[in-house]
Amino acid sequence: MKTKRNNKIQSFYNFSIIFISIIALNIIVQYNFFRIDLTSDKRYSLSESTKDKIESLEDIIFIKVYLEGDLPADFKMLRNATKEILDEFRAYNTNIQYEFINPSSNDDKNERFKVYRQLASEGLAYYSIPVENKDGFAQKTIFTGAMVTYRETSIPVNLMVGSRSVPTNADINNSIHKLELTLLTAIHYLTTEKPKSIAFTTGHGELDNLEIADIAYELSQSYLVDQVELNGKINALSKRVGIDSTKSVIENKYDLIIIAKPDSFFDERDKFVIDQYIMHGGKVMWLIDAIQVSMDSLRQKTTTIGLPNELNLDDMFFKYGIRLKQHLVLNRNALEIGTAEGALRRWDYFPVALPASNHSITTNINSLKTQFVNSIDTISNGIGKKTVILTTDNNCRLMPSPAIVDVEDIIYRRPNPALYTKPAQSLGVIVEGSFKSNYENRIGDPRIINNPDFHIKYQSTPTKMVFFSDGDLIRNQIMEQNSGPFPLPLGYDRFTRKMFDNKKFLLNTINYMLDDNSLIELRSKEFKIRLLDKTKVTNKRLTWQILNTTAPLIFVFVMGFILLIIRKRIYARKKED
């Protein structure tokens, strides 16, 4: 009797310990969020730059996520992933606060639509998704946006990556992988006291607003984006902010200017404005075609001529340590274009550009698409550090200007391998350091020299410039629709339906130029997509179905049998006692 009583007390004691431990563990987990990431690529771990940024927040960031309610399975995955990453943010700083809101919660249709219009007017993205119900199919409005607020400023953020009217599973998976970058970009923008500014120059035939729409939108998520026309105005890029020792103190208006595919002459006054912008620490992204070739003329006839692009910039580039070669670069590793018969043929004049593997900008960057490129040479003038970040593939053909571009030579006739003997050609170079002015030891315009609002410098403070020998590198294609022209994502080729890494590469380059290396780290975070072998799945489908059906049952029977034997032995031992 005493033994039985002791066994009961011991059992009760053990049960109490387990019960209290479970309750304590639940309380600890509830107030202390943690995760263990067992994936090889650490896809569920925050990067160090993200942790540093989140931990440094001194005020509340409030995030309203409108991805809530009765959602399709794919969107529910995006919703859950968003909550998980926000919980991770909160684990490092409780100043991250969030709320999930269902914009479709009102049963009144008119009131619902009123909410939809309000959210859309605030810039929140939404999709109309066909869903099946008892009456067939209906359109369901799903908002994939969030409103991020810091102090008195709010900005909309689209959690969905992609431009399709109905996102695919791949779009949603890609969006889940990029949630950390998407949310941190918004937080970085809001918490930066003075966001950095970028300006696209106009007035020299540069790409128009529609052709740079996608990159401009992406940049606007992190920076202030503007346009500026030089027009010989000395204060177009700079302004006087004071006087120091009788000299004007000049400050640049923009942290970076982008000169995207100009096609007309730069006079000396405009060149001087750009030169002095650089001398005062300004950064420039040059995207220059040294040879002008018009694809429009090839739609009318089979041949056209590539002529030098007379921009009057060669002397500036030479002073900065760069020379653009006057020839077209052809390569057999090239983009395909459509022929008159509707077929796709490799077009050697559109070589695929390859990122160099020696720079943080190019980490996990795939190939880029180009059009009619020339090569870049670096000049050993002792100024700046020069790094090649973009090249062609090996075995190139160089076609000097004036170059006859004949569609039939490449598309309908077999290219002569003997012409493709040149090594890989440089298409992109970053130059960093202190530059000398192109106007050093030159007689200047007296209207500028005697201008009290401007101080001329002939040696720059340390800065950066990047040169690309293809203006189309930054140009997005345009799709004509009933509602008007619509810009496609930068890097997408609508003829081959392939996506190239132009946008990611250029964003990395701009982030590097502006010293925002944390965004490069996040964008370069690699996720390995482990796809199923479709052949094996098809061939062994029945085997896996039987295994998945019977294995759990066999496991339950085996475990039950083992527990039965253990139980019999325990009771047999107690009976003997």
C-alpha positions in Angstrom: 0.0 0.0 0.0 2.8 2.3 0.9 4.6 1.6 -2.4 1.4 2.4 -4.4 0.9 5.6 -2.5 4.5 6.6 -3.1 4.1 5.9 -6.8 1.0 8.1 -6.9 2.8 10.9 -5.2 5.8 10.5 -7.5 3.5 10.5 -10.6 1.6 13.6 -9.4 4.9 15.3 -8.7 6.3 14.5 -12.1 3.0 15.7 -13.7 3.2 19.0 -11.8 6.7 19.6 -12.8 5.9 19.0 -16.5 2.7 21.1 -16.3 4.4 24.1 -14.7 7.4 23.8 -17.1 5.0 23.9 -20.1 3.2 27.0 -18.7 6.5 28.8 -17.9 7.8 28.0 -21.4 4.7 29.4 -23.0 5.0 32.6 -21.0 8.7 33.0 -21.9 8.0 32.4 -25.6 5.1 34.8 -25.6 7.3 37.7 -24.4 10.6 36.7 -25.9 10.4 36.1 -29.7 13.2 34.0 -31.2 13.8 31.8 -34.2 16.4 29.2 -35.1 17.3 29.4 -38.8 18.5 26.0 -40.0 18.5 26.9 -43.8 21.9 26.8 -45.5 21.4 30.2 -47.1 20.1 31.8 -43.8 17.0 33.1 -45.7 15.1 33.6 -42.4 17.8 35.5 -40.6 18.1 39.3 -40.6 21.3 40.8 -42.0 23.6 42.6 -39.7 22.9 45.9 -41.4 19.2 45.4 -40.8 19.8 44.6 -37.1 21.9 47.7 -36.7 19.3 49.9 -38.4 16.4 48.5 -36.3 18.3 48.7 -33.0 19.2 52.3 -33.7 15.6 53.5 -33.9 14.8 56.0 -31.1 11.1 56.6 -31.9 8.1 54.5 -32.9 7.7 53.2 -36.5 4.1 52.2 -37.0 3.2 50.0 -39.9 -0.4 49.4 -41.0 -0.6 46.3 -43.2 -3.7 46.0 -45.3 -3.1 42.4 -46.3 -5.7 40.8 -44.1 -9.0 39.0 -44.2 -10.2 36.0 -46.3 -7.2 35.6 -48.6 -6.2 33.1 -51.2 -3.6 30.6 -50.0 -0.7 32.4 -51.8 -1.5 35.8 -50.5 -2.0 34.3 -47.0 1.7 33.1 -47.3 2.7 36.7 -48.0 0.7 37.9 -45.1 2.2 35.4 -42.7 5.7 36.1 -43.9 5.1 39.8 -43.4 4.0 39.2 -39.8 7.0 37.0 -39.1 9.5 39.6 -40.3 7.8 42.3 -38.4 8.0 40.1 -35.3 11.7 39.7 -36.0 12.0 43.5 -36.2 10.2 43.8 -32.9 12.6 41.3 -31.3 15.4 43.8 -31.8 13.4 47.0 -31.0 10.0 47.4 -29.5 9.7 50.7 -31.3 8.5 48.6 -34.3 4.7 48.5 -34.0 2.3 47.1 -36.5 -1.4 46.4 -37.1 -3.0 44.2 -39.7 -6.2 45.7 -41.2 -8.8 44.1 -43.4 -10.0 46.7 -45.9 -12.9 44.4 -46.9 -14.4 44.0 -43.5 -17.4 46.2 -44.1 -20.4 44.2 -45.4 -21.8 47.3 -47.2 -20.5 47.2 -50.8 -20.5 51.0 -51.1 -18.6 51.5 -47.9 -16.1 48.9 -49.0 -15.5 50.7 -52.3 -15.1 54.0 -50.5 -12.3 52.4 -48.4 -10.7 51.0 -51.5 -10.7 54.4 -53.2 -9.2 56.1 -50.1 -6.4 53.5 -49.9 -5.7 53.7 -53.6 -5.5 57.5 -53.5 -2.9 57.2 -50.7 -0.7 55.1 -53.1 -1.4 51.6 -51.8 -1.2 48.9 -54.4 -4.1 46.4 -54.9 -5.0 43.6 -57.2 -8.3 42.2 -58.6 -8.0 38.5 -58.3 -10.5 36.0 -59.8 -11.6 33.6 -57.0 -14.0 30.7 -57.2 -17.2 30.7 -55.1 -20.6 28.9 -55.1 -21.8 31.1 -57.9 -18.7 30.5 -60.1 -16.0 33.1 -60.2 -15.9 36.6 -58.8 -13.3 39.4 -58.6 -11.7 39.9 -55.2 -9.9 43.1 -54.4 -6.7 42.4 -52.4 -4.4 45.2 -51.1 -0.8 44.2 -50.8 0.4 47.5 -49.4 1.4 48.9 -46.1 1.5 52.4 -44.7 4.7 53.1 -42.8 4.6 56.1 -40.4 7.4 57.7 -38.6 6.6 60.7 -36.5 4.5 62.9 -38.8 5.5 61.3 -42.1 3.8 58.4 -43.8 4.7 56.6 -47.0 3.0 53.7 -48.9 4.9 50.5 -49.4 4.0 47.7 -51.9 4.8 44.3 -50.4 4.4 42.6 -53.8 7.3 42.6 -56.3 6.3 42.5 -59.9 4.2 44.3 -62.4 1.7 41.6 -63.5 -2.0 42.3 -63.1 -2.4 38.9 -61.5 0.7 37.9 -59.6 2.1 34.3 -60.0 3.4 32.0 -57.4 6.9 33.0 -58.4 6.0 36.7 -57.9 4.7 36.0 -54.4 7.7 33.8 -53.4 10.1 36.5 -54.7 8.1 39.1 -52.7 8.5 37.0 -49.6 12.2 36.8 -50.1 12.5 40.6 -50.6 10.3 41.6 -47.6 13.3 42.6 -45.5 14.7 44.8 -48.2 11.2 46.3 -49.0 10.5 47.2 -45.4 14.0 48.4 -44.5 14.1 50.6 -47.5 11.0 52.4 -46.3 12.3 52.7 -42.7 15.7 53.9 -44.0 14.0 56.6 -46.1 11.7 57.8 -43.2 14.4 57.9 -40.5 17.0 59.7 -42.6 17.0 63.3 -41.6 17.9 64.5 -45.0 17.3 61.9 -47.7 19.9 62.0 -50.5 18.9 63.4 -53.8 19.3 62.2 -57.4 18.6 64.2 -60.6 18.3 63.1 -64.2 19.6 65.7 -66.6 17.6 66.9 -69.5 18.1 69.2 -72.5 20.6 67.0 -74.5 18.2 64.4 -75.9 18.4 62.2 -72.8 15.8 59.4 -72.3 12.4 60.7 -71.6 10.3 60.1 -68.4 8.5 57.0 -69.7 11.8 55.4 -70.7 13.3 55.8 -67.2 10.0 55.4 -65.3 10.8 52.1 -63.6 14.3 53.0 -62.3 13.0 56.4 -61.2 10.2 54.8 -59.3 12.6 52.4 -57.6 14.9 55.2 -56.6 12.1 57.3 -55.3 11.6 54.6 -52.6 15.0 55.5 -51.1 15.9 59.0 -52.4 14.5 62.3 -53.6 14.3 62.1 -57.4 14.3 65.1 -59.6 15.0 66.4 -63.1 17.3 69.2 -64.0 18.0 71.1 -67.2 21.5 72.6 -67.4 20.9 75.2 -70.1 24.2 76.9 -69.2 23.0 78.0 -65.8 25.8 78.1 -63.3 23.4 77.4 -60.4 21.7 74.5 -62.1 23.5 71.9 -60.0 25.1 74.1 -57.2 24.1 77.0 -54.9 25.9 79.4 -52.7 25.3 78.8 -49.0 27.7 81.4 -47.5 31.0 83.2 -47.6 34.3 82.0 -46.2 37.4 84.3 -46.4 35.8 86.4 -49.1 35.1 83.2 -51.2 31.7 81.8 -51.9 30.9 78.6 -50.1 29.3 76.3 -52.8 27.0 73.4 -52.0 25.7 70.9 -54.6 22.0 70.6 -54.9 22.1 66.9 -55.7 24.2 64.0 -54.3 24.2 62.3 -57.7 23.2 63.2 -61.3 22.4 60.7 -64.0 23.1 61.5 -67.6 21.2 58.9 -69.5 21.8 58.5 -73.2 22.3 62.0 -74.5 22.3 62.5 -78.3 23.1 66.2 -78.8 26.1 68.5 -78.4 27.2 69.7 -74.9 28.4 73.3 -75.1 31.3 74.6 -72.9 29.0 76.3 -70.4 27.1 73.1 -69.7 30.3 71.1 -69.5 31.7 73.7 -67.1 28.6 73.4 -64.9 29.0 69.6 -64.7 32.8 69.9 -64.2 32.3 72.3 -61.2 29.6 70.1 -59.8 32.2 67.2 -59.7 34.9 69.5 -58.3 32.6 70.3 -55.4 32.2 66.6 -54.6 29.3 65.7 -56.9 28.8 62.2 -58.2 27.9 61.4 -61.8 26.5 58.3 -63.6 27.3 58.6 -67.3 25.4 56.3 -69.7 26.8 57.3 -73.1 26.5 55.8 -76.6 29.7 56.6 -78.5 28.1 55.3 -81.7 24.6 56.3 -82.7 22.5 53.6 -84.3 18.8 53.8 -84.9 16.7 50.7 -84.6 13.8 52.6 -86.2 15.6 52.9 -89.5 16.1 49.1 -89.5 12.3 48.7 -89.5 12.2 50.4 -92.8 15.2 48.8 -94.5 17.7 46.0 -93.7 20.8 48.3 -93.3 21.7 51.4 -91.4 25.0 53.2 -90.5 26.4 53.7 -87.0 28.0 57.1 -86.8 30.0 58.8 -84.0 27.8 60.5 -81.4 29.1 64.0 -81.4 28.6 65.0 -77.7 31.8 67.1 -77.2 32.6 65.2 -74.0 35.8 63.4 -75.0 38.1 66.0 -73.4 36.3 65.8 -70.1 36.3 62.0 -70.1 40.1 62.0 -70.9 40.8 64.4 -68.0 38.8 62.0 -65.7 40.8 59.0 -66.9 38.3 57.5 -69.3 38.1 57.1 -73.1 35.1 55.8 -75.1 36.2 53.8 -78.2 34.6 54.7 -81.5 33.5 51.2 -82.5 30.6 48.8 -82.1 31.2 45.6 -80.0 29.6 42.4 -81.4 29.5 39.1 -79.5 27.9 35.7 -80.1 26.6 35.7 -76.6 23.8 38.2 -77.4 20.1 38.9 -77.0 17.6 37.5 -79.5 15.3 39.7 -81.6 12.2 39.0 -83.6 12.5 38.7 -87.4 9.9 39.6 -90.0 8.9 36.0 -90.1 8.1 36.0 -86.4 11.1 33.9 -85.4 13.8 34.8 -82.8 17.4 35.1 -83.9 20.5 36.0 -82.0 21.5 39.6 -82.7 25.2 40.1 -82.1 24.8 43.9 -81.9 23.0 43.4 -78.6 25.7 41.6 -76.5 24.8 40.2 -73.1 26.8 42.1 -70.5 28.4 40.2 -67.7 29.2 41.6 -64.2 32.8 41.5 -63.1 33.3 39.3 -60.0 35.6 41.7 -58.1 33.2 44.2 -56.6 30.4 44.3 -54.0 28.1 45.8 -56.6 28.2 42.6 -58.7 27.5 40.1 -56.0 24.8 37.6 -57.1 24.1 39.7 -60.2 23.2 37.8 -63.4 23.6 39.0 -67.0 22.3 42.3 -68.3 20.9 43.2 -71.7 22.4 45.9 -73.9 22.0 47.5 -77.3 24.7 48.7 -79.7 27.6 49.1 -77.2 31.1 50.3 -77.5 34.0 49.6 -75.2 35.7 51.8 -72.6 39.4 52.3 -72.0 41.0 53.5 -68.8 43.8 56.0 -69.0 46.8 55.8 -66.5 46.8 59.5 -65.5 47.4 58.9 -61.8 43.9 60.2 -60.9 41.5 57.9 -59.1 41.0 54.2 -58.6 39.5 52.6 -61.7 37.5 49.4 -61.4 35.8 47.5 -64.3 32.4 46.3 -63.1 30.8 45.3 -66.5 32.2 43.4 -69.5 31.1 41.5 -72.5 31.8 37.8 -73.0 35.0 36.6 -74.7 35.5 36.4 -78.5 34.3 39.8 -79.6 34.2 41.5 -82.9 35.0 45.2 -83.2 33.3 47.2 -85.9 34.9 50.7 -86.4 32.8 53.7 -87.1 31.2 54.4 -89.6 29.8 50.9 -89.0 27.3 49.4 -91.5 24.7 47.5 -89.5 23.1 44.8 -91.8 20.3 42.7 -90.4 20.9 40.0 -92.9 24.6 39.6 -92.0 23.8 38.4 -88.5 20.3 37.0 -88.7 20.2 35.2 -92.0 23.9 34.4 -92.7 26.3 32.4 -90.6 28.8 34.8 -88.8 32.4 34.3 -89.7 34.2 32.9 -86.5 37.5 34.4 -87.8 36.1 37.9 -87.1 35.3 37.1 -83.4 38.9 37.1 -82.0 39.0 40.0 -79.5 38.9 39.4 -75.7 36.1 40.5 -73.4 35.5 44.3 -73.7 34.9 46.7 -70.8 31.4 48.3 -70.7 31.3 49.8 -67.2 34.0 51.4 -65.1 33.8 53.1 -61.6 36.4 55.8 -61.0 37.0 56.9 -57.4 39.3 59.6 -56.1 40.2 63.3 -56.4 39.8 64.6 -60.0 41.4 67.6 -61.7 39.1 70.1 -63.5 38.8 69.9 -67.2 39.2 73.7 -67.1 42.4 73.9 -65.2 44.9 76.3 -66.9 42.2 77.4 -69.5 40.7 80.8 -70.0 37.2 80.7 -68.8 34.1 82.7 -69.5 34.4 86.1 -67.7 30.7 86.0 -66.8 31.5 82.9 -64.7 34.9 83.9 -63.3 33.6 87.3 -62.1 30.4 85.8 -60.7 30.3 86.6 -56.9 27.9 83.7 -56.3 30.4 81.1 -57.5 33.8 79.8 -56.4 35.7 77.9 -59.1 37.7 74.9 -58.0 40.3 73.1 -60.0 40.8 70.0 -57.8 37.8 68.0 -56.5 37.2 66.6 -53.1 37.2 62.8 -53.1 34.2 61.6 -55.1 33.0 58.9 -57.5 31.9 58.6 -61.1 30.7 55.6 -63.1 30.8 55.3 -66.9 28.7 52.9 -69.0 29.1 52.7 -72.7 25.4 52.0 -73.3 22.6 54.4 -72.7 20.0 51.6 -73.1 21.3 49.9 -70.0 18.9 52.1 -67.9 16.0 52.3 -70.4 12.9 50.2 -69.8 10.8 48.9 -72.7 7.3 50.4 -73.2 4.1 48.4 -73.9 1.3 50.1 -75.8 -2.1 49.6 -74.2 -5.6 50.9 -74.8 -5.1 53.3 -71.9 -1.8 54.5 -73.3 1.9 53.5 -73.2 2.9 51.5 -70.1 6.5 51.1 -68.9 7.7 47.6 -68.4 10.1 46.6 -65.6 13.7 47.6 -66.3 15.6 44.5 -67.5 12.5 42.7 -68.9 12.6 41.9 -72.6 9.1 41.6 -74.0 10.3 39.8 -77.2 12.1 36.9 -75.5 10.1 37.3 -72.2 13.3 37.0 -70.3 14.3 39.1 -67.2 17.8 40.5 -67.0 19.4 42.0 -63.9 19.7 45.6 -65.2 17.6 47.1 -62.4 19.3 45.3 -59.6 22.8 46.1 -61.0 22.1 49.8 -61.4 20.4 50.1 -58.0 23.5 48.5 -56.5 25.7 50.9 -58.4 23.8 53.9 -57.2 23.7 52.7 -53.6 27.5 52.2 -53.8 28.0 55.7 -55.2 25.9 57.1 -52.4 27.6 55.0 -49.7 24.4 53.0 -48.9 26.1 49.7 -48.7 23.5 48.2 -46.4 20.9 48.2 -49.2 23.5 46.4 -51.5 23.9 43.7 -48.9 20.2 43.1 -48.7 19.6 43.2 -52.4 22.5 40.8 -52.9 21.2 38.3 -50.4 21.0 35.0 -52.2 18.1 32.5 -52.0 18.5 29.2 -53.5 15.2 28.0 -55.1 15.0 24.3 -54.8 12.7 23.1 -57.5 11.3 19.5 -57.7 12.6 17.3 -60.5 9.5 17.1 -62.7 10.6 13.9 -64.5 11.1 12.1 -61.2 7.8 13.4 -59.8 6.0 12.1 -62.9 7.7 8.7 -63.0 7.5 8.0 -59.3 4.2 9.6 -58.5 2.4 6.4 -57.5 5.4 5.3 -55.3 5.3 8.5 -53.3 1.5 8.5 -53.0 1.6 5.0 -51.5 4.5 5.9 -49.3 2.9 9.0 -48.0 -0.3 7.1 -47.3 1.0 4.0 -45.7 4.2 5.3 -43.9 2.3 7.3 -41.2 0.0 4.3 -40.5 2.9 1.9 -40.2 4.7 4.4 -37.9 1.6 4.7 -35.6 1.2 0.9 -35.4 4.9 0.3 -34.6 4.9 3.0 -32.0 1.7 1.6 -30.5 3.2 -1.8 -30.4 6.4 -0.6 -28.7 4.4 1.4 -26.1 2.2 -1.6 -25.4 5.3 -3.8 -24.7 6.8 -1.0 -22.4 3.5 -0.7 -20.6 3.2 -4.5 -20.0 6.8 -4.6 -18.6 6.1 -1.6 -16.2 2.9 -3.2 -14.8 4.6 -6.6 -14.6 7.4 -5.1 -12.5 4.9 -3.2 -10.3 3.0 -6.5 -9.8 6.1 -8.3 -8.7 6.8 -5.4 -6.2 
